[in-house]
Amino acid sequence: MAAGASSFLAVTDQGQAVPTVGGMILFGRERAQHFPDAWIQAGRFAGIDKSRILDRIEIHSLPVQAVEAAIAFVQKHSWHGATIGAVRRSDRWSLPPAAVREALINAVVHADYSQRGAPIRLSIFDDRLEIENPGLLPFGLTVEDLLHGVSKLRNRVIGRIFHELGLIEQWGSGIQRMTAVCRDAGLPPPIFEEIANRFRVTIPTTPVGPTVVDATEQAILASLKRGKGLATSEIAASIGLSTRATRTRLVQLIGRGLVREIGTSAKDPQRKYFLAEGIPP
């Protein structure tokens, strides 16, 4: 760790060294007293909902060790196989460890630790992994920004230390790297959502196959069948969601090749959305 990093962990107040919030969360002996929800709750559920839990663990160790413990829990409940190629054998996990690591690190670095009763939650289902952290995206940042590599740290001290330790390679690259890892593993891209006052990352574990859309996505595609192109606000009014939630869904549909957009930039207010060519009516 660089010598200058220690200056982020403590500051001088009235002649005394006082830990910063980030320093307390990372290394504080009384961390649980001041931040009782700075821990990870992990569970493996039967099926695709939370009606029956098979295994659970509460991880109260310091953040760096907590990430490793959470990854170990995921690997415990992931199946491990191998693909035999023409030249070499390659290992394959149902949940790619690199994608899981990125999602967990992002959750720890971007969590809003001022919230109470809301630890970081990791949930494994038969068809997906969900990782939720308390706190929405920082003001001015959207899900679309994340997909384009735009990042804004909520907890700069934690981010700085994770970077010094080599856990974060390059600012803003984690989301794109997570997406690439899932694609290389033959999985759909991760889903990023703001739900209530939490941020959720979902990593599907069902390999890419025939296109499957849920009810909301069906409604969006149906609204675009006229072929004239609609703005985000028009689609939102049609399906009964907020403009922001609708935009999140549109980004996901674009990433899956089901919808295309036409506009000068991501911020273009005149941007329109159309069904991608080849999508059945």
Rosetta blueprint (number, residue, H / E / L):
1 M L
2 A L
3 A H
4 G H
5 A H
6 S H
7 S H
8 F H
9 L L
10 A E
11 V E
12 T E
13 D E
14 Q L
15 G L
16 Q E
17 A E
18 V E
19 P E
20 T L
21 V H
22 G H
23 G H
24 M H
25 I H
26 L H
27 F H
28 G L
29 R L
30 E L
31 R H
32 A H
33 Q H
34 H H
35 F L
36 P L
37 D L
38 A L
39 W L
40 I E
41 Q E
42 A E
43 G E
44 R E
45 F E
46 A L
47 G L
48 I L
49 D L
50 K L
51 S L
52 R L
53 I E
54 L E
55 D E
56 R E
57 I E
58 E E
59 I E
60 H L
61 S L
62 L L
63 P H
64 V H
65 Q H
66 A H
67 V H
68 E H
69 A H
70 A H
71 I H
72 A H
73 F H
74 V H
75 Q H
76 K H
77 H L
78 S L
79 W L
80 H E
81 G E
82 A E
83 T E
84 I E
85 G L
86 A L
87 V L
88 R L
89 R E
90 S E
91 D E
92 R E
93 W E
94 S L
95 L L
96 P L
97 P H
98 A H
99 A H
100 V H
101 R H
102 E H
103 A H
104 L H
105 I H
106 N H
107 A H
108 V H
109 V H
110 H H
111 A L
112 D L
113 Y L
114 S L
115 Q L
116 R L
117 G L
118 A L
119 P L
120 I E
121 R E
122 L E
123 S E
124 I E
125 F L
126 D L
127 D L
128 R E
129 L E
130 E E
131 I E
132 E E
133 N E
134 P E
135 G L
136 L L
137 L L
138 P L
139 F L
140 G L
141 L L
142 T L
143 V H
144 E H
145 D H
146 L H
147 L H
148 H L
149 G L
150 V L
151 S L
152 K L
153 L L
154 R L
155 N L
156 R H
157 V H
158 I H
159 G H
160 R H
161 I H
162 F H
163 H H
164 E H
165 L L
166 G L
167 L L
168 I L
169 E L
170 Q L
171 W L
172 G L
173 S L
174 G H
175 I H
176 Q H
177 R H
178 M H
179 T H
180 A H
181 V H
182 C H
183 R H
184 D H
185 A L
186 G L
187 L L
188 P L
189 P L
190 P L
191 I E
192 F E
193 E E
194 E E
195 I E
196 A L
197 N L
198 R E
199 F E
200 R E
201 V E
202 T E
203 I E
204 P E
205 T L
206 T L
207 P L
208 V L
209 G L
210 P L
211 T L
212 V L
213 V L
214 D L
215 A H
216 T H
217 E H
218 Q H
219 A H
220 I H
221 L H
222 A H
223 S H
224 L L
225 K L
226 R L
227 G L
228 K L
229 G L
230 L E
231 A L
232 T H
233 S H
234 E H
235 I H
236 A H
237 A H
238 S H
239 I H
240 G L
241 L L
242 S L
243 T H
244 R H
245 A H
246 T H
247 R H
248 T H
249 R H
250 L H
251 V H
252 Q H
253 L H
254 I H
255 G H
256 R L
257 G L
258 L L
259 V E
260 R E
261 E E
262 I E
263 G L
264 T L
265 S L
266 A L
267 K L
268 D L
269 P L
270 Q L
271 R L
272 K E
273 Y E
274 F E
275 L E
276 A L
277 E L
278 G L
279 I L
280 P L
281 P L
